[in-house]
Amino acid sequence: MTLTGLAFAYARRRPLATALVVALAALGVAIATVTLLVTRELGERLHRDARGIDLVVGAKGSPLQLVLSGVYHVDVPPGNIPSGALAELRAHPMVAGVIPLALGDSFRGFRIVGTEPALIEHYGARLAEGAVFRRPMEAVIGSEVARRSGLGIGGRFAGAHGLAEGGGEHGETPYAVTGVLAPTGTVVDRLVLTPVESVWAVHDAHHGADDPGDVRSGPRSKERQPGAAHEPRELTMLLVRYRSPLAAASLPREINKSSALVAASPAYETARLFTVFGVGLDLVRAFAAILVGASLLLLFVALAQALDERRYDLAILR
């Protein structure tokens, strides 16, 4: 009888205690492993989605809400900003690039984002088929949107009001799919991208003057027709890329002096978000450590009892 065989014989003699020890140890190790994997994957996903975006400029409100809605598309934006802010920021000497976003509608839970082709280039996405949108009411859909909706080139769909499923559909202004993006592992996989003018056109046709979801500013007069060129327009937010790292010290402060705009740093707000998540993750890791410790204690007690019961047999074996 070898030492290993003797150990397995002891384990078979107490199957319930052995199974409990193994289950507790496995559960503790599994929880700790899953927590580490989720933390790493979440960090990598947040980093990929925010890569290359130095600043998010939007309406006054919570900076974290601005980043969550404009970069990760998991929250409702705080409001709209004048479209003239786009030209002002593009002309700023500290700014290398600005990408506009116009939000407000969704398709089966996926956000419809009014933007420019520069957003596709920013995430390094490439077309799996079709072409980039060129005119209003044309759309390029992410790989996840295409997979779950079954839409392809030439497909048509109607957006729904709001950023979640269940909103009223804009059936009179359908979008036409002109392109499908290849998977990128970023947030663009879950977006429907269309020209900003598409969002304006949809809201011109379907919203009243005082609708808070309207992307136009000011009331609609009787003389003005929907889509008139002289109507003031609004955007939801702007994604800004610095020309040099020195801009981080002065540009946000300069923007925040405005009464209508606020600048939020994705890097800073993401760090704040991880601080909040970190408390919960620490509790999960502590629980996993307790389970592993309990399994080791139970194993020690089981071995001590087995040793006490087999003391006479061990003496004979010696």
N, C-alpha and C positions, 0 to 999 in steps of 0.2 A: 504494500500500500504506500503510494507516494504521498507527499505533502499536499499536492494539488487534489489528488483523489480523496484524501481525508477531508479537505476543506469542502469539496462538493458533497461529500457524504453528510457532513454537518448541515449544509444548506438544504439538502433534500429532507433531512429529518425535521426541519422547521420551515415548511414551505410558505406559510402565511407571513411569518416575520421576514423571511428572505424576500418575498415578493414586495412587501411594504417598503423595505429598505431600498430595493432597486427602483421602485416606482417614485419614491420621494427624491432620490438622488437624480434620476432621469428628468423628473419634472423641474427640479431646481436648475439643473444644467441647461435644459431646454429653454426655460424662461430667460435666463441670463444670456444665452446665445441669441435668441430672437430679439431681445432688447438691444443688444449691440448691433445686430444686423439692421434693425429698423432705424436706429439712430444714425448709422453710417449712410444708409440709403436715403433717409430724409435729408441729411446734410448735403449729400451729393446732388439730389434733385433740386433743392433750393439754390445751390450754387450754380447749377446748369441754367436754371430758369432766369437767374438774375445776372448772369455773366455778361459783362459789357454794358450794363445799365448803371450809370453812376448816380443818377438822380431821377426821381419821379416828381413832376410838377402837376399840381391839380388844385382843386378848390379847397378853401379853408376847412379844416377838420382834423381828424386823427391821421398822423403820418403813417402809422402802422396800417390803418384801413386803406390808405392810398396805395401802399406797397402791395398789400394783399390783393387788392382789386386790379391794379394796373400791371403787376409783374406776374403774380401767381394765379390771378383770376379766380379767387375763392371767396371774395367778399363783394359787397355793394359799394360802388364809389360814392364819395361824400357829396358830389355835385358836378356841375359843369363850369368851364372856364371860357372866356372869349377866344374865338379862333385867331384873333390878332396876336395872341401870345406866342403862337407858333412862329410867325415871321420875326417877332422881336427876339426870341431866343436863338433862332437860326442866324440872326445878324450879330449876335453877341460874340465878341472876340475870344471868350473862354470856352465856347461851345463848339464841339467838332461835329455833332449830329443830333437831330431831334426827330423822333418818330411820333406822330400824333395817334391817339386812340379815341374812338367814339363808341361808347358802350350804351346799352339800353335794352337789347333784345337777345333772344337765345333760340336755339333749335334743339329740341329734345334734351334740354339740360346743358347743351354745349353753347358757349358764348359766341355771339356774332360780334365781331370786332371790326369796326370801320377803321381802316389804317392805310398804309402805303406798302408797295412791294418791298420797301426797305426792311420791314419787320421780318419778312421771310428770309432775307439775306442775313439779317442780324443773328438769327438762330442757326444759320448754316443749313437751312432746309433746302431740299431739292425736290423737284416735281417727279413723282412716280409716273404720272401721265397727265396729259393736257397742257394748259398754258396758264400763265398768271393773268389775273383779272385786268381788264383794260378800261371797261366802262362801268357805270353804276349798275347795280343789280346783278353783277357777276360776282362769283365767289370761288375761292380756293379753300378746300376743306382739309383738315388734318387727317392723318392716318387713322386715328382712333374714331373720329367722326365718321369716316368712310366705312370702317369695319362694323360699327354698331348700327349705322343707319342704312347701310346698303346702297348709298348714293354713289354714282359714278359720273363720268363726263356726260354732260347734257342733261343730267338730272335736275329737277326743279323742286324747290321746297319753300315753305313760308315760315318766316320767323314768328316767334311768340313774344308778346310784351313781357318785360321783366327778365330776370337773370336765372329763373328756375322754371322747371316744367310746370305746366298748368296755366300759363298766361294766355290771354286771348291772342289768337293767330291773326297775322296781317295777310290774309289770303288774297287780297287784291293786288299785292305787290310781291310776287314770288321772286326768289333768287334763282339764277341758273349756274350750275356748277361748271366751271371751265378748267379746273385743275384739282388734282389730288396729290398731297404731299407724301413723300416717303417718311417712314418713322424716324424720329430724331431723338426720342427719349426726353423731350422737353415739353413745356406747356403748349407749344404750338400744335402738338399732335391732337389736342382736345379743343381746338379753336376753329371757328368759321371766319375766314378773312375776306373782307370785301372793301371796296373804296369807301372813304368817309362819306362821299356824296350819296351812297346807297342808304346809309343811316339817316341822313338828312331827308332824303326823298320819302322814305317810309314814314317818318314822323310828320312830315308835311302833309301826307295824305291821310294819316290816321289819327292824329292827335289834335285836340282843341288848343286854343290859345293859352289856357291856364293850366294845361296838363303838366304836372311836375316832371314827367318823363320826357318832355319835349326837348330836343337838342337845339332848338332855336331860342333866342333870348327875346324877351319882351312880348307883349300881346300882339296878336294878329289883327290888323285893322281891316275894315271892310274893303278898303281899296286894294290891299295887297292880296295877291293870289299865292297859293301854296307853291313854294319853290322859286319865288321871285328872286332875282339876282341881288336886289338891294336889301333883302332880309338879313339881319345880323345872324351869324351862325355861332355855334358853340361846339367845343370839343370836351371830352371827359378828362383827359390828362395827356401829358407829354412825357416821353421817355428820352432822357438827355444823356449824352456821352460827352465827357470833358475833353478839351483839347490837350490839357496837360494836368498832372496831379495837383498843381498849385491852385487850380480852380476850386478844388474841394474846400479850401479855406475861406473863400470869399463869395463864390456864386450862390450857395444856399442862403447865406445871410442876406445877400442882395435881393434875392427873390422873395424871401420871407418878409421883407419890408413892405411889399405890396399888400394892399388890403384885400385883394381878390385871390392871390395865389399863395400856395405853400409848397415848399420843397422838402422831399423826404428821401433819405439815403437808404437804398435797399440793404446795403451791408450792415448799417447800424440797426435798422428795424428788424432784420433777420436775426441779429445777435440778441436783441431784446426778446424776440419770439422764442429762441432757443433757451433763454434764461427761464421763461415760463414753462416750456416743455421739460426743461432739465429737472425741475422739482418732481414731476410725475415719473420721469424715467429713473431718477434716483430711488424713488419709493419702490418701483418695480424691481430694480436691481437688489434693493435691500430685502425684499420679499423672497427673491430667488436665493440670496445668501442664507436666509433663515431656513428655507427648505433644504438646502444642501447641508447646513449645519445639523438640522434635525435628523436627516438621514444618517449622517456620520455618527451622531449620538446614539441613535437606535441600533446601528451596526455594532458600536462598541458594547452596548448593553447586551445584545444578543450573543456576542462572542464571549463576554464575561460569564453569562449564564451557562453557555455551552461548556466553557472551560471548567466551571465549578461542578457541573454535572458529570463531566468526564475526568475529574481529577484522579479517581481510582484507576480508570482504564489507562490513563497516561502513565501513572506510576508503574503499572504492570508492563506497559510497553517499554519503559525505560529499563 
